[in-house]
Amino acid sequence: MAAPGPGAGAASGGAGAGSGPGAGTSGGPGGRLPSRVLELVFSYLELSELRSCALVCKHWYRCLHGDENSEVWRSLCARSLAEEALRTDILCNLPSYKAKVRAFQHAFSTNDCSRNVYIKKNGFTLHRNPIAQSTDGARTKIGFSEGRHAWEVWWEGPLGTVAVIGIATKRAPMQCQGYVALLGSDDQSWGWNLVDNNLLHNGEVNGSFPQCNNAPKYQIGERIRVILDMEDKTLAFERGYEFLGVAFRGLPKACLYPAVSAVYGNTEVTLVYLGKPLDG
């Protein structure tokens, strides 16, 4: 289950506890309105309001979630996301307006990152300020305690000596002194250092990754897909749609957040949530 964020349920098609999607009937006046009229009305609402509307009746639920490129989601996408995010290729792997809104709900948190980084106006990219002798990280707004989830991460600047992608609990620190592998430095985080291809957890190197001879080094701008399976308690990675394998097993039953840590001054890292991973 995703740790709740503002209005997260509507973007994911979820419903409130104890009342399934469209639990009500469509006998009220609103339920008899044509879908096109409802869509027009819904297009003026915010995500938290749409979440409530989805619980009114089956007709309203179908109107909201039947078409992920409807005017409702197009309008919300235009109001919620920065123009830069929509006109560049940051969200090129997301198939619908609804998926773009959901990705923004799962983006880096401006309130849960090192003081030495900031989230750019596009809403998805972290910029690390040129601070000496500091390692700086960030978590996303929403974490996961169940289900299967995928997101993409890529560096848009030099890696430096340490550049780690992975997951962390809320207890894992997002800043420390020196240039170190912050993700994986304790028992609250798990990371893959893209510089030396080492897996890190609890302050120890858990082997090299991917497990092959002469594994290629990370290239700037290359998108890495991260796959978190909270049912099997595993974390895996893909590169260029090639499955690299499972990196970590036996993850705890806790709320885990996508996270990164960086050391190079003025480097930038982008993270985009994709949703449920496609098998095969």
Backbone hydrogen bonds, N-H to C=O, Kabsch-Sander energy under -0.5 kcal/mol:
donor,donor_aa,acceptor,acceptor_aa,energy
3,A,143,G,-3.6
8,A,5,G,-2.0
10,A,7,G,-0.7
11,A,7,G,-1.0
12,S,8,A,-1.4
13,G,9,G,-0.7
13,G,10,A,-0.7
14,G,9,G,-2.8
19,S,16,G,-1.8
22,G,54,A,-1.1
23,A,20,G,-1.5
24,G,55,L,-0.7
32,R,28,G,-0.9
32,R,29,P,-0.7
33,L,30,G,-1.3
38,L,34,P,-2.4
39,E,35,S,-2.8
40,L,36,R,-1.6
41,V,37,V,-2.2
42,F,38,L,-3.3
43,S,39,E,-1.6
44,Y,41,V,-1.7
45,L,42,F,-2.0
50,L,46,E,-2.3
51,R,47,L,-2.1
52,S,48,S,-1.3
53,C,49,E,-2.2
54,A,50,L,-2.1
55,L,52,S,-1.3
56,V,53,C,-1.6
57,C,53,C,-0.6
58,K,22,G,-0.6
58,K,24,G,-0.8
61,Y,57,C,-2.2
62,R,58,K,-2.8
63,C,59,H,-2.0
64,L,60,W,-2.0
65,H,61,Y,-2.7
66,G,62,R,-2.0
70,S,67,D,-1.4
74,R,70,S,-2.4
75,S,71,E,-2.5
76,L,72,V,-2.0
77,C,73,W,-2.5
78,A,74,R,-2.2
79,R,75,S,-1.8
80,S,76,L,-2.3
81,L,77,C,-2.4
86,L,82,A,-1.4
87,R,83,E,-2.2
88,T,84,E,-1.2
91,L,85,A,-0.7
92,C,89,D,-1.6
94,L,91,L,-1.8
98,K,68,E,-2.0
100,K,96,S,-1.6
101,V,97,Y,-2.2
102,R,98,K,-2.4
103,A,99,A,-2.2
104,F,100,K,-1.9
105,Q,101,V,-1.7
106,H,102,R,-1.1
107,A,104,F,-1.2
109,S,139,R,-2.6
112,D,109,S,-0.8
114,S,137,G,-2.6
117,V,114,S,-1.5
118,Y,127,H,-2.0
120,K,118,Y,-0.5
120,K,125,T,-3.0
123,G,120,K,-2.2
126,L,269,V,-3.6
127,H,118,Y,-2.8
128,R,267,T,-2.5
129,N,116,N,-2.8
129,N,127,H,-0.6
131,I,129,N,-2.2
132,A,130,P,-0.5
134,S,131,I,-0.6
135,T,176,C,-2.6
136,D,262,A,-2.6
137,G,174,M,-2.9
138,A,260,V,-1.7
139,R,112,D,-2.1
140,T,258,P,-1.4
141,K,107,A,-2.4
144,F,256,L,-2.7
145,S,1,M,-2.5
149,H,228,L,-2.7
150,A,275,G,-2.2
151,W,226,V,-1.9
152,E,272,V,-2.8
153,V,224,I,-2.3
154,W,270,T,-2.1
156,E,268,E,-3.5
162,V,159,L,-0.6
164,V,261,S,-2.2
165,I,192,W,-1.7
166,G,259,A,-2.2
167,I,190,W,-2.1
168,A,257,Y,-2.0
169,T,188,Q,-2.5
172,A,169,T,-1.0
176,C,135,T,-1.8
178,G,133,Q,-1.9
180,V,178,G,-0.8
182,L,180,V,-1.5
185,S,182,L,-1.9
189,S,186,D,-1.0
190,W,167,I,-2.4
191,G,200,L,-2.3
192,W,165,I,-2.6
193,N,191,G,-0.5
193,N,198,N,-2.7
194,L,163,A,-3.0
194,L,192,W,-0.8
197,N,193,N,-1.6
198,N,193,N,-0.7
199,L,207,G,-2.9
200,L,191,G,-3.0
201,H,204,E,-2.2
202,N,186,D,-2.5
202,N,189,S,-0.6
203,G,184,G,-2.6
204,E,201,H,-1.7
206,N,199,L,-3.3
206,N,204,E,-0.6
209,F,197,N,-2.9
212,C,210,P,-2.0
215,A,212,C,-0.8
218,Y,194,L,-0.8
221,G,155,W,-2.0
222,E,219,Q,-2.3
224,I,153,V,-2.8
225,R,223,R,-0.5
225,R,238,E,-2.3
226,V,151,W,-3.4
226,V,224,I,-0.5
227,I,236,A,-2.7
228,L,149,H,-2.8
228,L,226,V,-0.5
229,D,227,I,-0.6
229,D,234,T,-2.6
230,M,147,G,-2.7
230,M,228,L,-0.6
233,K,229,D,-1.1
234,T,229,D,-2.0
235,L,248,F,-2.2
236,A,227,I,-2.6
237,F,245,G,-1.6
238,E,225,R,-2.5
239,R,242,E,-2.4
240,G,223,R,-0.9
242,E,239,R,-1.6
243,F,241,Y,-0.6
244,L,237,F,-2.4
245,G,237,F,-0.7
247,A,235,L,-2.6
248,F,235,L,-1.9
251,L,233,K,-2.1
254,A,252,P,-1.8
256,L,144,F,-2.8
256,L,254,A,-0.7
257,Y,168,A,-3.0
259,A,166,G,-2.3
260,V,138,A,-1.6
261,S,164,V,-2.1
262,A,136,D,-3.1
263,V,159,L,-0.5
263,V,162,V,-0.7
266,N,128,R,-2.7
267,T,264,Y,-1.5
269,V,126,L,-2.1
270,T,154,W,-2.7
271,L,124,F,-1.9
272,V,152,E,-2.4
274,L,150,A,-2.8
275,G,150,A,-1.3
